[in-house]
Amino acid sequence: MPNLMLIGAGINQLPVIEEAHKLGVKVLALDARKDAEGFALSEWHECVDIKDLFHVKQIAKAYNKEAKKLHGEFARLNEISEGGL
């Protein structure tokens, strides 16, 4: 089963998680907020500042090593650009 890393897990990402599940894709959700709405729907989640690329990459590497091979990533472009990356 494919796995997807979703960068951001707020209310706007809920439809992405739901569609991923319809396609048989498991989701690793990342968000800085411990109570991010998408965490409840995701198979895995990590609380991390998504603008902190070093730690985001570390999480991706760790999940790849744990046999939860990530097959893709998704982020809403405006969330990244607003963060100044």
Secondary structure, DSSP 8 states (H G I E B T S, - for coil): --EEEEE--SGGGHHHHHHHHHTT-EEEEEES-TT-GGGGTSSEEEE--TT-HHHHHHHHHHHHHTT----EEEE-HHHHHHTT-
